[in-house]
Amino acid sequence: MTSSTMHAVGVAEYGPIENLQTREIPKPGKPTGRKMLVQVKAISVNPIDIKVRGGVYDDPPDFYERVKPLMQEPPNFHAIGYDGAGIVLETGPDVKHFKTGDEIYYLANPALQGSYAEEVLVDERHVGHKPKSLDFVQAAAMPLTYGTAYEALVDRLEIKKGEKAAILIINGGGGMGSISSQIARNVLKLPIVITTASRPETVEFSKKMGATHVVNHRQDIVKQIKDLNLPADVPLKYAFITSRTEQYLFPIADILAPFGKICSIVQGKFDMYGSQMMSKSLTFVWCWVGTGPYHYYYNDKEEKHHVWYEELAKFLDESIIQCHLKQRLRLTAEGIREAHRRLEAGKAIGKIALGIEEPGEGKAFR
């Protein structure tokens, strides 16, 4: 007889890492509409996971109001996790891109039960076929960072392929910085990609991921970029902030070319007054990869993430984009706790992902 429950890792109370626990909860149920039921083979962790678990996630101001039913109604438990890879078990009646048995990678909905579970419901609009050249753990490392970076650079900054311009990417050694560097250099073909990094190993990794120049974000980035003596005909038109918006906005405004554009994915409280933002007619935009589904795709292209993930699979299989996975763990409750510890320590390079078949102790999701 098939069980109606599954094991999941999450929280019954938002807070520190120790609050992450395993619990047996009801399976997601039959998929409707464009949703698919997926057997989870691997997940990866992201800063959003840390914030959600800690009860401080604030990209949408009403997030905890939206997810309140998960905690206030049975099973009174929030399984976190957004990146994942697995096998389609069942499709909803309106699914058109996938079938049962397909190997996929996906981005789960942040307002629903997430990927830290044996099974998850995902919307096909945020799913791609797993790249043939990657295993499940590698594939699970890709969706959130690639989808966010591509949306930021192409949709929000509106960078044109082959444009004679430079971009500055804050924190080139992280998961987001390392994938956005590759998009900028290998997909959009920008001639100059400047990233920030402060340790020898992160500098080396960032260059491997596509940076043409690396400056130290623990020192004066304005002076360092001026000292690069970039070609006058390649203006620094774009900046992508993946860490501490309030810290970097003023220096970026100082160094960016007039009429340039800045995009940030990091919530923060800041004031533009006194910066060069207005004198240079700079544009500042936000990017949150969850905007479409969170606001029911109003004024959005519903299929764009699916298209991007299918294209990404091709890029990966053709080595145009490299997987930025740097650490692999076994997908257990303790494995997830350890991944959260490593992210919180602020020393992680690239991505951390976990798989049910990775070596180590403990049963998957327990």
C-alpha positions as CSV (number, residue, x, y, z in Angstrom):
1,M,0.0,0.0,0.0
2,T,1.4,3.4,-1.0
3,S,2.0,5.7,2.0
4,S,0.1,9.0,2.1
5,T,2.9,10.7,4.0
6,M,6.5,11.6,3.3
7,H,9.6,12.9,5.1
8,A,10.5,16.6,4.9
9,V,12.9,18.9,6.5
10,G,11.8,22.4,7.6
11,V,10.7,24.3,10.6
12,A,7.7,24.3,13.0
13,E,9.0,27.7,14.3
14,Y,11.1,30.2,12.4
15,G,14.5,30.8,13.9
16,P,18.1,29.4,14.2
17,I,19.6,26.5,12.3
18,E,18.8,24.2,15.2
19,N,15.1,24.6,14.4
20,L,15.5,22.6,11.2
21,Q,14.0,19.2,11.8
22,T,12.6,16.2,10.0
23,R,8.9,15.6,10.1
24,E,6.5,13.2,8.4
25,I,3.9,15.3,6.6
26,P,1.2,14.6,4.1
27,K,2.3,14.2,0.5
28,P,1.4,17.1,-1.8
29,G,-1.5,15.4,-3.5
30,K,-2.6,15.2,-7.1
31,P,-1.3,18.0,-9.3
32,T,-3.8,20.4,-10.9
33,G,-3.5,22.8,-13.8
34,R,0.1,23.2,-14.9
35,K,1.6,21.7,-11.8
36,M,3.6,18.5,-11.6
37,L,4.4,16.1,-8.8
38,V,8.1,15.5,-8.6
39,Q,10.2,12.9,-6.8
40,V,13.1,15.0,-5.3
41,K,16.6,13.7,-6.0
42,A,18.6,16.7,-5.1
43,I,18.3,20.3,-3.8
44,S,20.6,23.3,-3.3
45,V,20.6,25.9,-0.7
46,N,20.5,29.7,-1.2
47,P,20.5,32.8,0.9
48,I,16.7,32.9,0.6
49,D,16.5,29.6,2.5
50,I,18.5,31.1,5.4
51,K,16.3,34.2,5.6
52,V,13.0,32.2,5.4
53,R,14.1,29.8,8.0
54,G,15.2,32.7,10.3
55,G,11.9,34.4,10.0
56,V,13.5,37.5,8.4
57,Y,12.7,37.1,4.7
58,D,11.5,40.5,3.5
59,D,11.6,40.7,-0.3
60,P,7.8,40.7,-0.3
61,P,6.6,42.5,2.8
62,D,3.6,40.2,3.2
63,F,5.6,36.9,2.8
64,Y,4.9,35.5,6.3
65,E,1.2,36.5,6.0
66,R,1.1,34.5,2.7
67,V,2.7,31.4,4.2
68,K,0.9,31.6,7.5
69,P,-1.5,28.7,6.6
70,L,1.5,26.3,6.4
71,M,2.3,27.0,10.1
72,Q,-1.2,27.5,11.5
73,E,-2.9,24.6,9.8
74,P,-1.9,20.9,9.9
75,P,0.9,19.8,9.6
76,N,2.0,23.2,11.2
77,F,5.3,22.9,9.4
78,H,7.1,24.8,6.6
79,A,9.3,22.7,4.4
80,I,11.7,25.2,2.9
81,G,13.8,25.0,-0.3
82,Y,13.4,26.3,-3.8
83,D,16.1,24.8,-6.1
84,G,15.8,21.2,-6.9
85,A,16.1,18.4,-9.4
86,G,14.2,15.1,-9.7
87,I,11.8,12.9,-11.7
88,V,8.2,13.7,-12.8
89,L,5.8,11.3,-11.1
90,E,2.5,12.8,-12.3
91,T,1.4,15.8,-14.4
92,G,-1.6,18.1,-14.1
93,P,-4.2,18.1,-16.9
94,D,-2.8,21.4,-18.4
95,V,0.9,20.5,-18.5
96,K,2.3,20.6,-22.0
97,H,6.1,20.6,-21.8
98,F,6.7,17.4,-19.7
99,K,5.5,13.9,-19.1
100,T,5.8,11.3,-16.4
101,G,9.3,10.0,-16.0
102,D,11.1,13.1,-17.3
103,E,14.2,14.1,-15.5
104,I,13.9,17.8,-14.6
105,Y,15.4,20.7,-12.7
106,Y,13.1,23.4,-11.3
107,L,12.4,26.4,-9.1
108,A,9.7,25.8,-6.5
109,N,7.2,28.4,-5.3
110,P,8.5,30.2,-2.2
111,A,5.0,30.5,-0.8
112,L,4.3,26.8,-0.8
113,Q,5.9,23.7,0.7
114,G,9.3,23.5,-0.8
115,S,12.1,21.2,-2.0
116,Y,13.4,19.9,1.3
117,A,10.9,17.0,0.9
118,E,10.7,13.6,-0.8
119,E,8.0,15.0,-3.2
120,V,7.1,18.5,-4.2
121,L,4.6,20.2,-6.5
122,V,6.1,22.5,-9.1
123,D,4.7,24.6,-11.8
124,E,6.0,23.7,-15.3
125,R,6.5,27.3,-16.1
126,H,9.6,27.2,-13.8
127,V,11.0,23.9,-14.9
128,G,13.5,22.7,-17.5
129,H,14.6,19.3,-18.7
130,K,17.7,18.3,-16.8
131,P,20.9,18.9,-18.7
132,K,22.3,15.6,-20.0
133,S,25.8,16.5,-19.0
134,L,24.9,17.1,-15.3
135,D,23.9,14.7,-12.5
136,F,20.9,15.6,-10.3
137,V,23.1,17.3,-7.6
138,Q,24.7,19.6,-10.2
139,A,21.4,20.3,-11.9
140,A,19.8,21.3,-8.6
141,A,22.4,24.0,-8.2
142,M,21.4,25.9,-11.3
143,P,17.7,27.2,-11.4
144,L,17.5,30.0,-8.8
145,T,20.8,31.6,-9.6
146,Y,20.6,31.3,-13.3
147,G,16.9,32.5,-13.5
148,T,17.6,35.4,-11.2
149,A,20.8,36.5,-13.0
150,Y,19.4,36.1,-16.5
151,E,16.3,38.1,-15.5
152,A,18.4,40.8,-13.9
153,L,20.8,41.2,-16.8
154,V,18.5,40.7,-19.7
155,D,15.0,41.8,-18.5
156,R,15.8,44.4,-15.9
157,L,19.1,45.9,-17.1
158,E,18.2,45.2,-20.7
159,I,21.8,44.4,-21.8
160,K,22.0,43.7,-25.5
161,K,24.0,40.8,-26.8
162,G,27.4,42.0,-28.2
163,E,26.9,45.4,-26.7
164,K,30.2,47.4,-26.3
165,A,29.9,48.0,-22.6
166,A,31.2,46.9,-19.3
167,I,29.4,45.5,-16.2
168,L,30.4,45.5,-12.5
169,I,29.1,42.5,-10.5
170,I,29.3,42.6,-6.7
171,N,30.6,39.4,-5.1
172,G,31.8,37.4,-8.1
173,G,32.8,34.4,-6.0
174,G,29.2,33.6,-4.8
175,G,26.6,31.5,-6.5
176,M,24.8,34.5,-8.0
177,G,28.0,36.4,-9.0
178,S,29.6,33.3,-10.6
179,I,26.6,32.5,-12.8
180,S,25.9,36.2,-13.8
181,S,29.6,36.6,-14.8
182,Q,29.2,33.7,-17.2
183,I,25.9,35.1,-18.6
184,A,27.6,38.5,-19.1
185,R,30.7,37.2,-20.8
186,N,29.7,33.9,-22.5
187,V,26.0,34.6,-23.4
188,L,25.7,38.3,-23.8
189,K,29.3,38.6,-25.0
190,L,30.2,41.7,-23.1
191,P,33.9,42.6,-23.6
192,I,34.6,43.6,-20.0
193,V,33.2,41.9,-16.9
194,I,34.4,43.4,-13.6
195,T,33.7,41.4,-10.4
196,T,34.5,41.9,-6.7
197,A,36.2,39.3,-4.5
198,S,38.6,39.5,-1.6
199,R,40.3,36.1,-1.1
200,P,42.8,34.5,-3.5
201,E,40.5,31.5,-3.9
202,T,37.4,33.6,-4.7
203,V,39.4,35.8,-7.1
204,E,40.6,32.7,-8.9
205,F,37.1,31.2,-9.1
206,S,35.6,34.5,-10.3
207,K,38.1,34.7,-13.2
208,K,37.4,31.1,-14.0
209,M,33.7,32.0,-14.2
210,G,34.2,34.8,-16.7
211,A,35.5,37.9,-15.0
212,T,38.0,39.8,-17.1
213,H,38.9,42.0,-14.1
214,V,38.5,41.5,-10.3
215,V,38.7,44.2,-7.6
216,N,38.8,43.8,-3.9
217,H,35.4,44.8,-2.2
218,R,37.2,45.3,1.1
219,Q,39.1,48.2,-0.4
220,D,38.1,51.3,-2.4
221,I,36.4,49.9,-5.5
222,V,36.1,53.3,-7.1
223,K,39.8,53.9,-7.1
224,Q,40.5,50.3,-8.1
225,I,38.2,50.5,-11.1
226,K,39.7,53.9,-12.2
227,D,43.1,52.3,-11.9
228,L,42.1,49.7,-14.4
229,N,42.2,52.3,-17.2
230,L,39.4,50.7,-19.1
231,P,39.1,51.6,-22.8
232,A,37.2,54.9,-23.3
233,D,35.0,53.3,-25.9
234,V,33.8,50.6,-23.5
235,P,31.8,52.5,-20.9
236,L,30.9,50.9,-17.5
237,K,27.2,51.1,-18.1
238,Y,25.9,48.4,-15.9
239,A,26.1,47.2,-12.3
240,F,24.6,44.1,-10.6
241,I,24.5,44.1,-6.8
242,T,24.2,40.7,-5.2
243,S,25.3,41.8,-1.7
244,R,24.6,44.7,0.6
245,T,22.8,47.2,-1.6
246,E,23.1,50.1,0.9
247,Q,26.9,49.6,1.0
248,Y,27.6,49.6,-2.7
249,L,25.0,52.0,-4.1
250,F,27.0,55.3,-3.6
251,P,30.4,54.0,-4.9
252,I,28.7,52.4,-7.9
253,A,27.0,55.7,-8.7
254,D,30.4,57.4,-8.5
255,I,32.0,55.0,-11.0
256,L,29.2,54.2,-13.4
257,A,28.9,56.0,-16.7
258,P,26.1,58.6,-17.1
259,F,22.8,57.0,-18.1
260,G,23.9,53.7,-16.7
261,K,21.8,51.1,-15.0
262,I,22.0,49.4,-11.6
263,C,20.1,46.3,-10.6
264,S,20.0,44.8,-7.1
265,I,18.6,41.5,-5.8
266,V,19.3,42.3,-2.1
267,Q,16.6,44.1,0.0
268,G,17.9,47.0,2.0
269,K,17.1,50.4,3.5
270,F,19.0,53.3,1.8
271,D,18.7,56.8,0.6
272,M,19.9,57.9,-2.8
273,Y,20.1,61.6,-1.7
274,G,23.7,62.9,-1.9
275,S,24.7,60.3,-4.5
276,Q,25.5,60.8,-8.2
277,M,22.3,58.9,-9.1
278,M,20.4,62.0,-10.3
279,S,23.3,64.0,-11.7
280,K,24.2,61.0,-14.0
281,S,20.6,60.1,-14.7
282,L,21.2,56.6,-13.5
283,T,18.4,54.0,-13.4
284,F,18.0,51.7,-10.4
285,V,15.8,48.6,-10.7
286,W,15.0,45.7,-8.4
287,C,14.9,42.0,-9.5
288,W,13.1,39.3,-7.7
289,V,12.8,36.0,-9.6
290,G,9.5,35.3,-7.7
291,T,7.7,38.4,-9.0
292,G,5.8,36.5,-11.7
293,P,4.2,33.7,-9.7
294,Y,3.9,35.8,-6.5
295,H,1.8,38.3,-8.4
296,Y,0.0,35.8,-10.6
297,Y,2.0,36.6,-13.7
298,Y,0.3,40.0,-14.1
299,N,2.3,42.1,-16.7
300,D,4.7,39.2,-17.1
301,K,5.7,36.6,-19.7
302,E,4.5,33.3,-18.1
303,E,6.7,31.0,-20.1
304,K,10.0,32.9,-19.8
305,H,11.6,30.9,-17.0
306,H,10.8,27.6,-18.8
307,V,12.4,28.9,-22.0
308,W,15.5,30.1,-20.1
309,Y,15.9,26.8,-18.3
310,E,15.6,24.8,-21.6
311,E,18.2,27.2,-23.1
312,L,20.4,26.8,-20.1
313,A,20.4,23.0,-20.5
314,K,21.8,23.5,-24.0
315,F,24.4,26.0,-22.8
316,L,25.6,23.6,-20.1
317,D,25.7,20.6,-22.5
318,E,27.7,22.7,-25.0
319,S,30.0,24.1,-22.2
320,I,29.0,27.7,-22.9
321,I,28.0,27.8,-19.2
322,Q,29.8,25.9,-16.4
323,C,28.0,24.5,-13.4
324,H,29.1,26.5,-10.4
325,L,28.6,23.8,-7.8
326,K,31.5,23.6,-5.4
327,Q,30.3,21.6,-2.4
328,R,28.2,18.4,-2.3
329,L,26.5,16.9,0.8
330,R,24.1,14.0,1.6
331,L,20.5,15.1,1.6
332,T,19.6,14.6,5.3
333,A,18.4,16.9,8.0
334,E,22.0,17.2,9.3
335,G,23.3,17.7,5.8
336,I,20.8,20.6,5.3
337,R,21.8,22.1,8.7
338,E,25.5,21.9,7.7
339,A,24.7,23.6,4.4
340,H,23.0,26.4,6.3
341,R,26.0,26.7,8.6
342,R,28.4,27.1,5.6
343,L,26.2,29.7,4.0
344,E,25.8,31.7,7.2
345,A,29.6,31.7,7.7
346,G,29.9,33.8,4.6
347,K,32.8,31.9,3.1
348,A,31.1,29.7,0.6
349,I,32.3,29.7,-3.0
350,G,29.8,28.9,-5.8
351,K,26.9,26.7,-4.8
352,I,26.2,24.0,-2.2
353,A,23.9,21.2,-3.2
354,L,22.7,18.0,-1.6
355,G,21.6,14.7,-3.1
356,I,19.9,11.5,-1.8
357,E,22.6,9.3,-3.3
358,E,25.6,11.3,-2.0
359,P,27.8,9.3,0.5
360,G,27.4,9.8,4.2
361,E,25.3,8.7,7.2
362,G,21.6,8.9,7.6
363,K,18.5,8.2,5.5
364,A,17.5,10.8,2.9
365,F,15.4,13.6,4.3
366,R,15.9,12.3,7.9
